[in-house]
Amino acid sequence: MVKRAKRRQNSVMRIKIQLAVAVATLVLAGCASSSVKKTWKSPTYQGGPVKNVAVLAVDDRGMVRIGFENRFVRDFRERGQEATATHELLTLAEIKADKESAETRLRNAGADSVLIVRLVDSTTYANEVRVTPALFVPVVTGIDSSYGWYDYYSVAFVDMGTTWGNTETKVYLDTSLYDLKNNQRLWSTQTVTMVKEDSDRLAEVDDLVAKIVAALSKDGMVK
């Protein structure tokens, strides 16, 4: 009886530990993180901060493009940097169809530079955490040959523990700043964002945009 009680106590302890690990995993899964990799700045650029940035997010999903561009414009203007959202001026198809016309409309809006944000790559991973131990303990001799299919199924059913799963996606973006006067690339960076299935997408974009804008400011490209 004492041994049986001790085994039961150990089993309960294992379950508690596994549950704690699983809960910690899910808590961490709710957090998204964005990081800015090494930035590049044109060695020939001698000017200071650009005057007016036209923000162009290359994504045919309208709400995604609008969301990114508006957040960049918001963050730029909070720093005193003039900025323009291009979705208010041109569609992606119009830009592709006529470069000269697109440049004219951007200049007429006051822009002297264009910041292009585009998707480079994305990878998705699936993770599973078993939060309860298997309830069936196999014997050394295995399942007896006299067991029928239902007996075997019953063992497999009892063996099932509770499993929690989640997916995460790494999103890689390239962000480049160009001079509209001479088409020279002035600055660029690549970012990676870990997106969890239960994370707040708006908060992710806010965090990512804030870090890119901060990097631009640190390198003296914007105010």
N, C-alpha and C positions, 0 to 999 in steps of 0.2 A: 504494500500500500504506500509506504514511504517513497519507494523508488518511482512508483507510478505518479504520485503527487509531484515529485521533483521533476519528472519528465514533462508533466503538464505545465509546471511553472516555467521550465526552460522554453517550452514551445510558445507560451504566452509572451515571454520576453522577446523571443525571436520575432514574433509577429509585431510587437510594439516597435522594435528597432526598424523592421522593414517598412512599417507604416511611417515612421519618422523620416526615413530616407526618401520615401515616395512623396511625402508632403513637401519636403525641402526641394525635391526635384520640380514639383509643380509650381512652387513659389518662384523658383529661379526661372521656370519656363515662362512666367508672366512678364519677365523683364526683357526688353529689347535693348541691344547695344549697337551703336554706330561708331566707327572709327575712321579717321582720315589718315590715309597713308601718306607717304612722303610727297610733298608738293613740288611742282616744277615752275620756275619763272624764267621767262626769256632773258638770256644774258645781255641782249642788245637793247632791252627796254630801259629807257632812262626817265620816263615820265613818272608822275605821281599817281594818285588815285584817279581812276576814270571818272568822268562827270555824270554819265547816265547809262545804266546797265539795262539792256533789253534781255529779259530772262526767257529762255526758250527750252521747255521740257519736251523732249522728243518721245511722245507716247500718244498713240491713236485713241486711247481711252480718254475721252474728254474730261471727265472729272479728275482723273489722275493728273493730267497736264495742268488743269486749272488749279488744283490743290497745291502742286509743287510751285508753280509760278507765283501764285498769290502769297505763299509763305516766304519765298525769297524776297519779293517786293516789300512785304511787311517788315522783315528783319533788316533789310537795307535801309529803309526809310527811318526805322527807329534809331539808326546810327547817323542819320543825317545824309545818307547817300541816296541820290536820285536813282530811281529804277522804274522800269516799265514791264508790264506783263504782256507778252506777245500774243497771247490767245485773244486779246481784245482787238488786235490789229489784223492778224493773218491766220489762216488755217495752215496746217502742215503741208497740205497738197499745194496751196498757193505758193508757199516758200519754195517747194521743190520745183514747181513749174516755171518760175520766173525769178531768178536770183536778183537781177537789177531792180525789178519792181519791188521786191521784198526789202532790199537795202534802202531804197528811196523812202518807203513807208516807215521803216525803222528810224531813219535819220529825221524825217518830218515829225516823228514823235519825240525828238530830242535826244535819241540814243547815239552815243559815240562808240559803244562796245556791245557785244552780245555774249551772254553766258549760256552755254549749251549744256544741258544735262541729259545724259542718255544711259540706257541700260547696257552693260557690257556682258554680264553673265549672271546666272542664278543656279543654285543647287539646293535640293530639298532632301532632308534626312528624316527618318522615322525612328523614334525611340520607344521602347517599352520597359516598364518597371513592374516586376512581380511583387505585389505588396503582401501576399499571404503565402506561406509555404505550401508545398504539396501535402495533401492530407493522407495520401496512400504511401506507405513505406514498403517497398518491394523486398521480398525475401531472397535469400541467396539462390535458391533453386528456381526462381522466376515463377511464371504463371504455369500452373499445372496443365498438362496436355489434355486433361478431361474438360477444361473450361470451354464453354461454348462462346459464340460471338457476343451474346448479351453479357456474359460474365466478364469478358474482356472489355466490353464497352463500359461496364460499371466501374471497373478499375480505372479506366481512362477518365471517366466522369469525376470520380472522387479525387483523382490526381490534379484536376484543374484548380488552380488558385486564382485569386483576383489579380488582374493585370491592368495597369494604367498605361496609356500611351499618349504621345504627343509628337507633333512634327515641327521641324524648324527649317527655315529657308535662309540661305545666305544670299544676299542681293548685292551685286557689285555694280557701282555706277561710276561713270567718268564725267567729270565736270571741267569744262574748258572755257576760258575767257578769250575772246578775239577782239581785235581792234577793227572797227567797221571801215576806217579810212584806208588801211592797206592790207586788210585780211590777215594780219600777223597774229599768230597765237601768242598771247601774253602770259598765260598762266594755266595750269591744269593740276588736277589731282584725281586719285581714285579712292573711293570709299567702299567699305563693306559694312552691311547692316545685317544683324542676326534677327530674323523675324520669327517669333513664336506664334503658334496657332491661336493662342488666347490673349495675345498682347494688343494694346490699343494702337491701331494703325495711325491715327492722327498724331498721337504722342511720338511715334517713331519718326514720322516725317518732320515734325517740329524739331526733334533732337538732331536729326541728320542735317537739316537746312541750317540750323544754328551753328553747327560745327564747321560746315563749309564756309559760311559767311565769316566766321571768326578766323578761319585759315586765310581767306582772301584779305581780310583786314590786317592780319599779322604780317603778311608779305607785302603790304603797302599798295595793294591793287584797288582797294575801296576804302572809304572812310571808316 
